[in-house]
Amino acid sequence: MTDEQPTKPVRHLLGLSGGKDSSALAIYLRDKVPEMEYFFADTGAELPETLAYIDMLEDYLGKPIKRLNSKKSFEYFLKLNGNFLPTAKSRWCTSELKIRPFEEYVGNDLAISYVAIRADESHRKGYLSTKPNISARYPFIEDGVVKEDVLKILETSGIGIPEYYEWRSRSGCYFCFFQRKDEWVGLYERHPEKFEEAKKYEAYHKEHGRTHTWSQGEYLEDLIKRSDEIKANALLQKETEKQKPKKKLLDKFADDSDDGCLICML
Ligand code: SF4
Protein backbone atom coordinates (compact mmCIF):
# COMPACT_ATOMS: atom_id res chain seq x y z
CA MET A 1 0.00 0.00 0.00
CA THR A 2 1.26 3.48 -0.83
CA ASP A 3 0.47 6.90 0.68
CA GLU A 4 0.51 8.57 -2.72
CA GLN A 5 -2.71 10.44 -3.56
CA PRO A 6 -4.12 9.82 -7.03
CA THR A 7 -3.36 12.81 -9.28
CA LYS A 8 -6.42 14.90 -10.02
CA PRO A 9 -6.97 15.29 -13.76
CA VAL A 10 -6.44 18.74 -15.28
CA ARG A 11 -9.73 20.62 -15.55
CA HIS A 12 -10.81 22.14 -18.86
CA LEU A 13 -12.85 25.29 -18.42
CA LEU A 14 -14.68 27.58 -20.75
CA GLY A 15 -16.25 30.75 -19.45
CA LEU A 16 -19.33 31.99 -21.27
CA SER A 17 -20.21 35.66 -21.21
CA GLY A 18 -23.37 35.44 -23.28
CA GLY A 19 -21.42 37.08 -26.10
CA LYS A 20 -20.98 35.65 -29.58
CA ASP A 21 -17.30 34.65 -29.38
CA SER A 22 -17.34 32.57 -26.20
CA SER A 23 -20.63 30.99 -27.32
CA ALA A 24 -19.14 30.07 -30.68
CA LEU A 25 -16.06 28.68 -28.94
CA ALA A 26 -18.23 26.45 -26.76
CA ILE A 27 -19.98 25.11 -29.85
CA TYR A 28 -16.65 24.74 -31.67
CA LEU A 29 -15.11 22.73 -28.84
CA ARG A 30 -18.15 20.74 -27.76
CA ASP A 31 -17.04 17.54 -29.43
CA LYS A 32 -13.31 18.30 -29.42
CA VAL A 33 -13.00 18.61 -25.63
CA PRO A 34 -15.74 16.39 -24.17
CA GLU A 35 -14.52 16.89 -20.61
CA MET A 36 -15.06 20.66 -20.86
CA GLU A 37 -16.69 22.42 -17.90
CA TYR A 38 -18.73 25.45 -18.87
CA PHE A 39 -19.41 28.31 -16.53
CA PHE A 40 -21.11 31.69 -16.55
CA ALA A 41 -20.21 34.31 -13.96
CA ASP A 42 -23.55 36.00 -13.36
CA THR A 43 -23.07 39.53 -12.02
CA GLY A 44 -26.72 39.77 -11.00
CA ALA A 45 -27.06 42.62 -13.49
CA GLU A 46 -27.27 40.61 -16.68
CA LEU A 47 -29.77 41.33 -19.41
CA PRO A 48 -32.70 38.91 -19.65
CA GLU A 49 -31.66 38.26 -23.26
CA THR A 50 -28.26 37.08 -22.04
CA LEU A 51 -29.77 34.73 -19.48
CA ALA A 52 -32.16 33.28 -22.08
CA TYR A 53 -29.26 32.78 -24.50
CA ILE A 54 -27.20 30.97 -21.86
CA ASP A 55 -30.17 28.68 -21.16
CA MET A 56 -30.45 27.86 -24.86
CA LEU A 57 -26.73 27.26 -25.17
CA GLU A 58 -26.89 24.88 -22.23
CA ASP A 59 -29.48 22.80 -24.05
CA TYR A 60 -27.39 22.84 -27.20
CA LEU A 61 -24.22 21.78 -25.40
CA GLY A 62 -26.10 19.05 -23.56
CA LYS A 63 -24.17 19.84 -20.41
CA PRO A 64 -24.82 22.09 -17.45
CA ILE A 65 -23.37 25.58 -17.54
CA LYS A 66 -22.34 26.29 -13.99
CA ARG A 67 -23.71 29.66 -12.84
CA LEU A 68 -21.13 31.35 -10.67
CA ASN A 69 -22.64 34.00 -8.48
CA SER A 70 -20.55 36.28 -6.38
CA LYS A 71 -21.25 35.79 -2.67
CA LYS A 72 -21.77 39.54 -2.40
CA SER A 73 -23.75 41.90 -4.59
CA PHE A 74 -22.79 44.80 -6.84
CA GLU A 75 -24.33 47.15 -4.22
CA TYR A 76 -22.06 45.70 -1.55
CA PHE A 77 -18.93 46.31 -3.62
CA LEU A 78 -20.16 49.74 -4.65
CA LYS A 79 -20.33 50.71 -0.98
CA LEU A 80 -16.96 49.13 -0.35
CA ASN A 81 -15.53 51.30 -3.12
CA GLY A 82 -16.75 54.52 -1.55
CA ASN A 83 -19.84 54.55 -3.78
CA PHE A 84 -17.62 55.25 -6.77
CA LEU A 85 -19.09 53.69 -9.88
CA PRO A 86 -16.69 51.39 -11.69
CA THR A 87 -14.91 52.82 -14.72
CA ALA A 88 -12.65 51.46 -17.45
CA LYS A 89 -9.69 52.45 -15.29
CA SER A 90 -11.13 51.26 -12.02
CA ARG A 91 -12.87 48.08 -13.00
CA TRP A 92 -13.52 46.64 -9.57
CA CYS A 93 -16.78 45.13 -10.88
CA THR A 94 -14.87 42.71 -13.12
CA SER A 95 -12.50 41.56 -10.44
CA GLU A 96 -15.19 41.10 -7.80
CA LEU A 97 -18.10 39.80 -9.88
CA LYS A 98 -16.35 37.87 -12.64
CA ILE A 99 -12.76 36.98 -11.82
CA ARG A 100 -13.00 36.21 -8.13
CA PRO A 101 -15.95 33.78 -8.51
CA PHE A 102 -14.06 32.04 -11.32
CA GLU A 103 -10.86 31.69 -9.34
CA GLU A 104 -12.78 30.41 -6.32
CA TYR A 105 -14.50 27.87 -8.53
CA VAL A 106 -11.16 26.57 -9.82
CA GLY A 107 -9.53 26.61 -6.40
CA ASN A 108 -6.11 25.01 -6.49
CA ASP A 109 -6.92 22.53 -9.22
CA LEU A 110 -4.75 22.46 -12.30
CA ALA A 111 -6.86 23.97 -15.04
CA ILE A 112 -6.80 25.11 -18.64
CA SER A 113 -8.98 28.09 -19.39
CA TYR A 114 -10.11 28.34 -23.01
CA VAL A 115 -10.25 31.96 -24.17
CA ALA A 116 -12.32 33.06 -27.17
CA ILE A 117 -9.99 35.71 -28.60
CA ARG A 118 -10.12 35.32 -32.38
CA ALA A 119 -7.30 35.13 -34.88
CA ASP A 120 -8.28 38.54 -36.29
CA GLU A 121 -7.95 40.20 -32.92
CA SER A 122 -4.92 38.44 -31.48
CA HIS A 123 -3.63 41.82 -30.28
CA ARG A 124 -6.43 41.89 -27.69
CA LYS A 125 -5.57 41.14 -24.15
CA GLY A 126 -8.03 38.94 -22.34
CA TYR A 127 -8.13 38.22 -18.67
CA LEU A 128 -5.42 35.78 -17.77
CA SER A 129 -5.42 34.42 -14.31
CA THR A 130 -2.31 35.17 -12.37
CA LYS A 131 -2.89 31.96 -10.46
CA PRO A 132 -0.09 29.55 -11.37
CA ASN A 133 -2.47 26.58 -11.55
CA ILE A 134 -4.51 28.13 -14.38
CA SER A 135 -3.11 28.30 -17.88
CA ALA A 136 -4.80 29.66 -20.99
CA ARG A 137 -5.44 28.33 -24.48
CA TYR A 138 -6.68 30.26 -27.48
CA PRO A 139 -8.24 27.74 -29.90
CA PHE A 140 -9.53 30.39 -32.32
CA ILE A 141 -6.05 31.89 -32.65
CA GLU A 142 -4.48 28.43 -32.92
CA ASP A 143 -6.92 27.47 -35.71
CA GLY A 144 -7.10 30.83 -37.49
CA VAL A 145 -10.79 31.36 -36.71
CA VAL A 146 -11.91 34.92 -37.52
CA LYS A 147 -15.10 36.90 -36.93
CA GLU A 148 -16.77 35.68 -40.11
CA ASP A 149 -16.18 32.06 -39.00
CA VAL A 150 -17.66 32.79 -35.58
CA LEU A 151 -20.85 34.07 -37.17
CA LYS A 152 -20.99 30.97 -39.37
CA ILE A 153 -20.52 28.66 -36.37
CA LEU A 154 -23.45 30.31 -34.59
CA GLU A 155 -25.64 30.31 -37.67
CA THR A 156 -24.90 26.70 -38.60
CA SER A 157 -25.58 25.50 -35.07
CA GLY A 158 -29.04 27.05 -35.22
CA ILE A 159 -28.36 29.01 -32.03
CA GLY A 160 -27.81 32.24 -33.92
CA ILE A 161 -26.62 35.43 -32.31
CA PRO A 162 -27.94 36.73 -28.99
CA GLU A 163 -31.06 38.88 -29.35
CA TYR A 164 -29.54 41.92 -27.68
CA TYR A 165 -27.21 42.41 -30.66
CA GLU A 166 -30.19 44.12 -32.30
CA TRP A 167 -29.50 47.14 -30.13
CA ARG A 168 -26.28 46.52 -28.27
CA SER A 169 -22.86 45.37 -29.37
CA ARG A 170 -21.74 43.47 -26.28
CA SER A 171 -22.87 41.24 -23.47
CA GLY A 172 -22.29 42.30 -19.88
CA CYS A 173 -24.17 44.18 -17.20
CA TYR A 174 -27.12 46.31 -18.27
CA PHE A 175 -25.38 49.33 -16.75
CA CYS A 176 -21.98 48.62 -18.21
CA PHE A 177 -19.99 51.83 -18.67
CA PHE A 178 -18.53 50.46 -21.91
CA GLN A 179 -21.87 51.04 -23.61
CA ARG A 180 -22.10 53.56 -26.39
CA LYS A 181 -24.59 56.35 -25.99
CA ASP A 182 -26.99 54.84 -28.52
CA GLU A 183 -26.86 51.59 -26.53
CA TRP A 184 -28.01 53.48 -23.45
CA VAL A 185 -30.92 54.71 -25.57
CA GLY A 186 -31.50 51.08 -26.59
CA LEU A 187 -31.61 50.08 -22.93
CA TYR A 188 -34.11 52.84 -22.24
CA GLU A 189 -36.34 51.64 -25.07
CA ARG A 190 -36.08 47.89 -24.41
CA HIS A 191 -35.73 47.80 -20.64
CA PRO A 192 -36.89 51.12 -19.21
CA GLU A 193 -36.93 49.74 -15.66
CA LYS A 194 -33.25 48.81 -15.94
CA PHE A 195 -32.43 52.23 -17.32
CA GLU A 196 -34.13 53.72 -14.24
CA GLU A 197 -32.08 51.43 -11.99
CA ALA A 198 -28.88 52.57 -13.70
CA LYS A 199 -29.94 56.18 -13.18
CA LYS A 200 -30.34 55.53 -9.47
CA TYR A 201 -26.71 54.43 -9.20
CA GLU A 202 -25.66 57.84 -10.49
CA ALA A 203 -27.76 59.64 -7.90
CA TYR A 204 -25.15 59.39 -5.15
CA HIS A 205 -22.55 60.96 -7.42
CA LYS A 206 -24.88 63.77 -8.36
CA GLU A 207 -25.88 64.49 -4.75
CA HIS A 208 -22.23 64.63 -3.73
CA GLY A 209 -21.12 66.87 -6.56
CA ARG A 210 -19.07 64.18 -8.29
CA THR A 211 -18.71 64.69 -12.00
CA HIS A 212 -18.28 61.02 -12.81
CA THR A 213 -21.16 59.48 -14.78
CA TRP A 214 -21.93 56.09 -16.37
CA SER A 215 -21.76 57.58 -19.86
CA GLN A 216 -18.97 60.00 -20.49
CA GLY A 217 -19.77 63.65 -19.95
CA GLU A 218 -23.45 63.51 -18.96
CA TYR A 219 -25.92 61.98 -16.55
CA LEU A 220 -28.31 59.43 -18.00
CA GLU A 221 -31.26 61.74 -17.41
CA ASP A 222 -29.59 64.30 -19.70
CA LEU A 223 -28.47 61.70 -22.22
CA ILE A 224 -32.00 60.44 -22.73
CA LYS A 225 -33.25 63.93 -23.51
CA ARG A 226 -30.92 63.81 -26.53
CA SER A 227 -32.06 60.37 -27.67
CA ASP A 228 -33.18 61.51 -31.16
CA GLU A 229 -29.85 63.20 -31.80
CA ILE A 230 -27.92 60.19 -30.45
CA LYS A 231 -29.87 57.77 -32.62
CA ALA A 232 -29.36 59.94 -35.71
CA ASN A 233 -25.61 60.11 -35.06
CA ALA A 234 -25.42 56.35 -34.58
CA LEU A 235 -27.26 55.76 -37.83
CA LEU A 236 -24.94 58.10 -39.66
CA GLN A 237 -21.92 56.31 -38.25
CA LYS A 238 -23.35 52.95 -39.31
CA GLU A 239 -23.88 54.23 -42.83
CA THR A 240 -20.31 55.54 -42.95
CA GLU A 241 -19.04 52.14 -41.76
CA LYS A 242 -21.01 50.44 -44.54
CA GLN A 243 -19.19 52.48 -47.14
CA LYS A 244 -15.88 51.07 -45.99
CA PRO A 245 -14.69 48.05 -48.01
CA LYS A 246 -14.88 44.46 -46.69
CA LYS A 247 -17.42 45.26 -44.03
CA LYS A 248 -20.61 43.99 -45.65
CA LEU A 249 -21.06 40.66 -43.90
CA LEU A 250 -19.86 42.01 -40.62
CA ASP A 251 -21.72 45.30 -40.45
CA LYS A 252 -23.62 44.26 -37.39
CA PHE A 253 -20.37 43.85 -35.52
CA ALA A 254 -18.41 46.65 -37.15
CA ASP A 255 -17.80 48.31 -33.80
CA ASP A 256 -16.73 45.15 -32.07
CA SER A 257 -13.64 46.98 -30.93
CA ASP A 258 -11.24 46.19 -28.17
CA ASP A 259 -12.36 48.73 -25.61
CA GLY A 260 -14.50 46.31 -23.70
CA CYS A 261 -13.84 43.92 -20.93
CA LEU A 262 -13.07 40.54 -22.44
CA ILE A 263 -14.10 38.30 -19.57
CA CYS A 264 -17.51 40.02 -19.61
CA MET A 265 -17.98 40.45 -23.30
CA LEU A 266 -16.26 37.89 -25.49
S1 SF4 B 1 -19.99 44.02 -17.89
FE1 SF4 B 1 -19.15 46.05 -17.50
S2 SF4 B 1 -20.08 46.68 -15.54
FE2 SF4 B 1 -20.34 44.45 -15.72
S3 SF4 B 1 -18.60 43.54 -14.66
FE3 SF4 B 1 -18.04 43.72 -16.82
S4 SF4 B 1 -16.99 45.70 -17.03
FE4 SF4 B 1 -18.12 45.71 -15.09
Residues whose N, C-alpha, C, O or C-beta is under 5 A from the ligand:
A	BS01	SF4	C93 T94 S171 G172 C173 C176 F177 C261 C264
